[in-house]
């Protein structure tokens, strides 16, 4: 058996209350998961999608408006689009992947229009397709998934993957949150589309994004990439979970005494805000927006203003306190490493999409904001679903083989040490939330955090979580957040430079010799490696043979 870490995997012997069989299992019901489900179903596969919440309403996209990296197939426009974040991302993005995502996004957005998404029309009657409203988008995606024959199991969080003796994935087990029943799904392939990890920072829509899929995949032996680029903080009102930061382009920022914080409103002003917040409150006011911009804001993102209206605050004329909430890998770029154009991981039969997969391929080491993230979710989801479907058709497994449980930390074991999920969550947050430790990092502090986090991991690995079966979801969330924090800091410690959103106070310059990806993995014993970036600059005058053509969506 290809055991991914130093422990004995236990046999899966059943004993669950509900069992299912399917060709493709999708874990996660956001945009990446629903696109993956539809894509797999159009290839004639049976598909089950399980979601921790209610597919269509949970996750970062569902309650929000988001831009989309939607660029017309014009050579000049697309070259400009690719260049827009290439330098900011530390030149770690790859042109081949950017081309593929731009083209697949173009096709999928047109598919959304054909399905009836209500894109707005400008004064000339032309459809404007550069943004999506989360509620309408995800409502439509759920509807289309069901229309394509996908079986959706809401409130069915997965707890662990099941694997075959050869190490290939064979399904998953989990729990039904509505009645406490346990379930197992045997499948020929699995797509991890569980989103990123925001460490329960209360950012809008991120309460279900705790890194569960990263932990499950790593337990099966999957590797990760770019985890040092996971210190993204979202700017928002201190009294609100909304971290949509576009409107702060029209803001000035002030000290508690009302004096202007110089430079805080610039393109790189987030660092100034983080620095000031370490010693005093920071206040904002959207006083650079004229009447026309103010009207547009209300239309573009109405949920931005809900918390202000409830408190009787006019954000254009009144000061309001702001904070930075850690959004981790949700708005960062780290995630499961992708080894093929079908978004396969290094574990046979296991695929990754959306925020659960590394987004370095199109963003490098700097956040893609909303637009690149949305494009990556729908493109990688589409490819992962198709790849998982093809794998399931070629799988040598008959569906009768023995399966093994890959999960461990956060699941009950026969020992005497009991730990609290809330305690583990709090201690993990204490290491990753502080701006002074995670916004701009320093080697000694990273090592100190890792020592504490490693000790905490040893504690939960050798114990059982408190509570009954209904508490297992919270325990696994705690374990996943802890694992994610360790991968983040181990990767950050190994990259001894400042690149993208990874900032080192002890290595303040970009090092041209470190233009590589940091690959990491492991659970009890962490490891890091490096992978060179594929440097293929596209000639705009040519149609490169190495670019795989995008896939048209089949209709049912």
C-alpha positions in Angstrom: 0.0 0.0 0.0 1.2 3.5 -0.8 0.7 5.0 2.6 1.1 8.8 2.5 2.3 9.2 6.0 3.7 7.2 8.9 0.7 5.4 10.2 -1.4 2.4 9.4 -4.5 3.0 7.4 -7.5 1.3 8.8 -9.9 -0.9 6.6 -13.2 0.5 5.7 -15.7 -2.1 6.8 -19.0 -0.3 6.3 -21.2 0.1 9.3 -22.6 3.3 7.8 -26.3 4.1 7.6 -26.4 5.1 3.9 -24.2 3.9 1.0 -24.0 5.1 -2.6 -22.2 4.2 -5.7 -21.3 6.6 -8.5 -18.7 7.1 -11.3 -17.7 10.6 -10.1 -18.0 12.2 -6.7 -17.7 16.0 -6.3 -16.9 17.3 -2.9 -18.1 20.9 -2.7 -21.0 22.8 -4.2 -19.7 26.2 -5.1 -19.0 27.3 -8.7 -16.0 25.0 -9.2 -18.0 22.0 -7.8 -21.1 22.6 -9.9 -19.2 23.2 -13.1 -17.3 20.0 -12.4 -20.5 18.1 -11.8 -22.1 19.3 -15.0 -19.0 18.7 -17.0 -18.7 15.1 -15.7 -22.4 14.4 -16.3 -22.3 15.6 -19.9 -19.8 12.8 -20.5 -22.3 10.2 -19.6 -21.1 9.5 -16.0 -23.2 9.2 -12.9 -22.4 12.0 -10.6 -23.0 12.7 -6.9 -22.2 16.1 -5.4 -21.9 16.5 -1.6 -21.9 19.9 0.0 -21.2 20.9 3.6 -24.0 23.4 3.3 -26.8 23.9 0.8 -25.4 23.8 -2.7 -26.2 27.2 -4.3 -26.2 29.2 -1.1 -23.0 28.3 0.8 -19.4 29.4 0.1 -17.7 32.7 -0.8 -19.4 33.2 -4.2 -23.1 32.7 -3.2 -23.7 35.8 -1.2 -21.6 38.2 -3.2 -21.1 40.0 -6.5 -17.9 39.2 -8.3 -16.0 40.3 -11.4 -15.0 37.7 -14.0 -11.8 37.6 -16.0 -13.9 37.7 -19.2 -11.9 39.1 -22.1 -12.9 39.1 -25.8 -10.8 36.9 -28.1 -8.7 39.8 -29.3 -5.0 39.2 -29.3 -4.1 42.7 -27.9 -6.8 42.6 -25.2 -5.7 39.2 -24.0 -2.1 40.0 -24.0 -2.9 43.0 -21.8 -5.0 40.8 -19.6 -2.2 38.3 -19.1 0.2 41.0 -18.3 -2.0 42.7 -15.8 -0.9 40.7 -12.8 2.1 38.9 -14.1 4.6 41.2 -12.4 2.6 41.5 -9.2 2.5 37.7 -9.0 6.3 37.5 -9.1 6.4 36.1 -12.6 5.1 32.7 -11.4 2.0 32.5 -13.7 2.3 30.5 -16.9 1.1 31.9 -20.2 -0.2 28.5 -21.4 -2.6 28.3 -18.4 -3.7 31.9 -18.7 -4.6 31.4 -22.4 -6.6 28.3 -21.5 -8.5 30.0 -18.7 -9.3 33.1 -20.7 -10.7 31.0 -23.6 -12.6 28.5 -21.3 -14.1 31.4 -19.3 -15.2 33.1 -22.6 -17.0 29.9 -23.6 -18.5 29.1 -20.2 -19.9 32.7 -19.7 -21.6 32.4 -23.1 -23.0 29.1 -21.8 -24.4 30.8 -18.7 -26.1 33.4 -21.0 -27.6 30.5 -23.0 -28.9 29.0 -19.8 -30.6 32.2 -19.0 -28.3 34.1 -16.6 -29.6 37.7 -16.6 -26.6 39.6 -17.7 -27.2 43.4 -17.7 -27.4 45.3 -21.0 -25.8 48.7 -21.6 -27.3 51.7 -23.2 -26.3 50.4 -26.7 -28.1 47.1 -26.0 -24.9 45.1 -25.6 -24.8 42.4 -22.9 -22.2 43.1 -20.2 -20.6 39.9 -19.0 -17.7 40.9 -16.9 -19.4 40.3 -13.5 -21.8 37.8 -11.8 -24.2 38.2 -8.9 -23.6 35.3 -6.6 -27.2 34.5 -5.7 -28.4 34.4 -9.3 -25.3 32.6 -10.5 -25.3 29.8 -8.0 -29.1 29.4 -8.2 -28.7 28.8 -11.9 -25.7 26.4 -11.4 -27.7 24.2 -9.0 -30.6 24.1 -11.4 -28.4 23.1 -14.3 -26.6 20.5 -12.2 -29.9 18.8 -11.4 -31.1 19.2 -15.0 -27.9 17.3 -16.1 -28.8 14.4 -13.7 -26.4 15.2 -10.9 -27.5 13.9 -7.5 -27.0 16.7 -4.9 -26.7 15.8 -1.2 -27.0 19.0 0.8 -25.7 19.3 4.4 -23.5 16.2 3.8 -20.0 17.2 4.7 -17.3 14.7 3.7 -15.0 13.7 6.6 -12.4 11.6 4.9 -11.4 10.0 1.6 -11.4 6.3 0.9 -8.5 4.7 -1.0 -7.7 1.4 -2.7 -4.7 -0.7 -1.7 -2.7 0.8 -4.6 -3.3 4.3 -3.2 -5.8 5.4 -5.8 -8.9 7.2 -4.6 -12.1 5.1 -4.1 -14.7 7.5 -2.6 -15.4 9.2 0.7 -17.3 9.0 3.9 -19.1 11.7 5.8 -22.1 12.7 7.9 -25.6 14.0 7.3 -25.9 17.1 9.4 -29.7 17.1 9.4 -30.1 13.7 11.1 -26.7 12.6 12.2 -26.6 9.6 9.8 -23.2 8.6 8.4 -22.7 7.9 4.7 -20.2 6.4 2.3 -19.9 6.9 -1.4 -17.8 4.5 -3.5 -16.6 6.2 -6.7 -14.0 5.7 -9.5 -12.8 9.3 -9.1 -13.2 12.3 -6.8 -13.0 16.1 -7.4 -12.0 18.2 -4.4 -13.9 21.5 -4.8 -14.2 22.4 -1.2 -12.9 25.9 -1.5 -9.9 27.4 0.4 -9.3 28.0 4.1 -10.2 31.4 5.7 -9.7 30.1 9.3 -13.2 31.0 10.4 -12.3 34.7 10.3 -15.9 35.7 9.7 -15.3 36.9 6.2 -18.6 36.8 4.1 -19.5 33.4 2.9 -16.3 31.8 4.4 -17.8 30.1 7.4 -17.7 26.7 5.6 -14.2 27.3 4.1 -11.9 25.6 6.6 -9.4 23.7 4.4 -11.3 20.3 4.7 -10.5 19.3 1.2 -6.8 20.1 1.6 -6.6 17.9 4.6 -8.5 15.0 3.1 -6.4 15.1 -0.1 -3.1 15.3 1.9 -4.1 12.3 4.0 -4.4 10.4 0.7 -0.9 11.5 -0.3 -1.7 14.7 -2.3 0.9 17.5 -2.5 0.3 21.2 -2.3 1.8 24.3 -4.0 2.1 28.0 -3.3 1.0 27.7 0.3 3.3 30.6 1.2 0.9 32.8 -0.8 -1.9 32.4 1.7 -1.8 35.5 3.8 -4.4 37.4 2.0 -6.4 39.8 4.2 -9.7 41.2 3.2 -10.5 44.9 4.0 -13.9 45.7 5.4 -15.8 47.5 8.1 -14.9 46.3 11.6 -18.6 45.6 12.2 -19.3 43.7 9.0 -18.2 40.4 7.4 -18.2 42.0 3.9 -14.7 42.1 2.6 -15.3 43.3 -0.9 -12.5 45.8 -1.4 -13.2 47.4 -4.8 -15.0 50.4 -3.3 -12.1 51.4 -1.1 -10.4 52.7 -4.3 -12.5 55.8 -3.6 -11.7 55.9 0.2 -9.3 57.8 2.4 -8.1 56.3 5.6 -7.7 58.2 8.9 -6.2 57.8 12.4 -8.4 57.9 15.4 -7.8 61.7 15.8 -9.1 62.3 12.2 -5.7 62.9 10.6 -5.1 61.3 7.2 -2.9 58.2 7.0 -0.6 59.1 4.1 -0.4 56.4 1.4 -3.1 54.1 2.9 -5.4 54.8 0.0 -2.8 53.9 -2.7 -2.6 50.6 -4.6 -0.1 49.3 -2.0 -1.8 51.0 1.0 -3.0 47.7 2.6 0.3 47.3 4.3 0.1 50.8 5.7 -3.3 49.9 7.1 -2.1 46.6 8.6 0.9 48.4 10.2 -1.4 51.1 11.8 -3.9 48.6 13.0 -1.2 47.0 15.2 -1.2 50.0 17.5 -4.5 51.9 16.9 -7.9 51.8 15.1 -8.1 52.8 11.5 -11.1 54.7 10.0 -12.2 55.0 6.4 -14.6 57.3 4.4 -15.5 56.9 0.8 -15.1 60.6 0.2 -13.4 60.3 -3.1 -16.5 59.0 -4.9 -18.6 61.5 -6.8 -22.4 61.4 -7.2 -22.3 59.2 -10.3 -19.9 56.7 -8.7 -22.0 56.6 -5.5 -25.1 55.6 -7.5 -23.2 52.9 -9.4 -21.8 51.5 -6.2 -25.3 50.9 -4.8 -26.3 49.0 -7.9 -23.1 47.0 -8.4 -22.8 45.6 -4.8 -25.9 46.3 -2.8 -24.9 44.0 0.0 -21.9 46.2 0.7 -24.2 48.8 2.2 -26.5 46.6 4.3 -24.5 46.9 7.5 -24.0 50.6 7.1 -27.7 51.2 6.5 -28.6 49.2 9.6 -26.3 51.4 11.7 -27.4 54.7 10.1 -23.9 55.3 8.8 -23.3 57.1 5.5 -20.0 55.7 4.3 -19.5 58.6 1.9 -19.6 61.3 4.6 -19.1 59.4 7.9 -16.0 57.9 9.4 -16.3 54.1 10.1 -13.8 51.7 11.6 -12.1 49.1 9.3 -10.3 45.9 9.9 -8.5 43.3 7.9 -9.8 39.7 8.0 -7.6 36.8 7.1 -9.0 35.1 3.9 -6.1 32.7 3.6 -6.2 30.5 0.6 -9.7 31.8 -0.4 -8.2 35.0 -1.8 -4.7 33.7 -1.7 -3.3 31.4 -4.4 -2.1 28.3 -2.6 -3.8 24.9 -2.8 -3.5 21.4 -4.1 -0.8 21.0 -6.7 -2.1 20.5 -10.3 -0.2 18.1 -12.6 -2.2 18.0 -15.8 -4.5 20.1 -17.9 -7.3 18.1 -16.5 -6.5 19.4 -13.0 -5.3 16.0 -11.7 -3.4 15.7 -8.5 -0.5 13.3 -7.9 -3.1 10.8 -6.4 -4.7 8.6 -9.0 -8.3 9.4 -9.5 -8.2 12.6 -7.4 -8.8 16.0 -9.1 -8.9 19.5 -7.6 -10.6 22.7 -8.7 -11.4 26.3 -7.6 -9.9 27.7 -4.5 -8.9 24.2 -3.3 -6.4 24.0 -6.2 -3.3 26.3 -6.6 -4.1 29.4 -8.6 -0.4 30.2 -9.1 -0.9 29.0 -12.7 -2.8 32.2 -13.7 -2.0 34.5 -10.7 1.4 33.6 -9.5 2.0 34.7 -6.0 -0.6 37.5 -5.8 -4.3 37.3 -5.3 -6.5 37.3 -8.4 -9.1 39.3 -6.5 -12.6 38.3 -7.7 -12.2 38.2 -11.4 -9.3 35.7 -11.8 -10.7 33.6 -9.0 -14.1 33.3 -10.6 -12.5 32.5 -14.0 -10.3 29.8 -12.4 -13.2 28.3 -10.5 -15.4 27.8 -13.6 -12.5 26.7 -15.8 -10.7 24.4 -13.5 -14.0 23.0 -12.3 -15.0 22.3 -15.9 -11.7 20.6 -16.7 -11.6 18.6 -13.4 -15.0 17.2 -14.0 -14.2 16.1 -17.5 -10.9 14.6 -16.4 -12.6 12.7 -13.5 -15.2 11.4 -15.9 -12.6 10.1 -18.3 -10.6 8.5 -15.5 -13.7 6.8 -14.2 -14.3 5.2 -17.6 -10.8 3.9 -17.8 -10.5 2.9 -14.1 -9.4 -0.7 -13.6 -11.3 -0.9 -10.3 -14.5 -3.0 -10.5 -16.2 -1.4 -7.5 -15.8 -4.5 -5.4 -12.3 -4.0 -4.0 -11.6 -3.3 -0.3 -11.3 0.3 0.6 -9.2 1.9 3.3 -9.9 5.0 5.4 -7.4 7.8 4.8 -8.5 10.1 7.6 -7.1 10.3 11.0 -6.7 13.7 12.9 -10.0 14.9 14.2 -11.7 11.5 14.0 -12.3 9.3 17.1 -9.6 6.8 18.2 -9.2 4.4 21.0 -7.1 6.4 23.4 -7.4 8.4 26.6 -6.3 11.8 25.5 -9.3 14.1 24.6 -9.0 17.5 23.0 -11.3 20.4 22.3 -12.0 21.6 18.7 -12.7 25.1 19.9 -9.3 25.2 21.7 -7.5 24.0 18.6 -9.2 26.5 16.4 -8.4 29.4 18.8 -4.7 28.4 19.1 -4.4 28.1 15.3 -6.0 31.5 14.8 -3.6 33.0 17.4 -0.8 32.0 15.1 -2.2 33.1 11.7 -4.5 36.1 12.4 -2.0 38.7 13.8 -0.8 41.2 11.1 2.6 41.5 12.9 3.2 37.8 12.4 1.5 36.9 9.1 1.2 40.0 7.0 5.0 40.6 6.9 6.8 37.6 8.1 10.2 36.9 9.8 12.1 33.7 9.9 12.4 33.4 13.7 8.7 34.1 14.3 7.7 31.6 11.6 9.9 28.9 13.3 8.3 29.7 16.7 4.8 29.4 15.3 5.7 26.2 13.6 7.1 24.7 16.8 3.8 25.5 18.6 1.6 24.3 15.6 3.6 21.1 15.3 3.2 20.3 19.0 -0.5 21.0 18.7 -0.7 18.6 15.7 1.0 15.9 17.7 -1.5 16.4 20.4 -4.6 16.0 18.2 -3.0 13.2 16.2 -2.6 11.1 19.4 -6.0 11.9 20.8 -9.7 12.0 20.1 -12.0 15.1 19.8 -14.5 15.8 22.5 -18.2 15.2 21.8 -20.4 12.8 19.9 -20.6 12.1 16.2 -22.4 15.4 15.6 -19.2 17.2 16.7 -16.9 15.4 14.1 -17.4 18.1 11.5 -16.1 20.8 13.8 -13.2 18.6 14.9 -12.2 17.9 11.3 -12.4 21.6 10.6 -10.1 22.3 13.4 -7.6 19.7 12.2 -7.8 21.1 8.6 -7.1 24.6 9.7 -4.2 23.5 11.8 -2.8 21.5 8.9 -3.2 24.4 6.5 -1.4 26.8 8.9 1.5 24.4 9.1 1.8 24.1 5.3 1.6 27.9 5.0 4.4 28.6 7.5 6.6 25.7 6.4 6.4 27.0 2.8 6.9 30.6 3.9 10.0 29.7 5.9 11.5 28.0 2.9 11.0 31.0 0.5 13.7 33.4 1.7 12.7 36.4 -0.3 9.7 38.8 -0.8 7.6 37.8 -3.8 3.9 38.4 -4.5 1.9 38.6 -1.3 4.7 36.7 0.6 6.5 39.4 2.4 9.6 38.7 4.5 10.9 41.4 6.9 14.3 39.6 6.9 14.5 39.1 3.1 12.9 42.3 1.8 13.9 41.9 -1.9 12.8 39.6 -4.7 15.5 37.0 -5.5 15.6 36.2 -9.2 17.1 32.8 -8.3 14.0 31.8 -6.4 11.6 32.0 -9.3 10.1 28.6 -8.6 7.1 27.0 -7.0 7.3 25.7 -3.4 5.7 22.3 -3.2 4.9 20.9 0.2 3.1 18.1 1.9 3.1 15.7 4.8 1.1 15.6 8.0 3.2 14.4 10.9 6.5 15.2 9.1 6.2 18.2 6.8 8.4 18.4 3.7 9.1 21.0 1.0 10.5 20.8 -2.5 10.7 23.2 -5.5 9.4 23.1 -9.0 10.6 25.3 -11.8 8.1 27.5 -13.6 7.3 26.7 -17.2 8.4 29.8 -19.0 6.6 29.9 -22.3 5.9 33.4 -23.5 3.2 33.3 -26.2 3.9 35.0 -29.5 0.8 37.1 -30.1 1.3 36.7 -33.9 1.1 32.9 -33.7 -1.3 30.2 -32.5 1.0 28.2 -30.3 0.7 24.4 -30.9 1.4 23.8 -27.2 -1.9 25.4 -26.0 -4.6 22.8 -25.6 -7.8 23.9 -27.1 -10.7 24.6 -24.8 -13.5 22.2 -24.4 -17.0 23.0 -25.7 -19.7 22.0 -23.3 -21.8 19.1 -24.5 -25.6 19.5 -24.2 -27.9 16.9 -22.9 
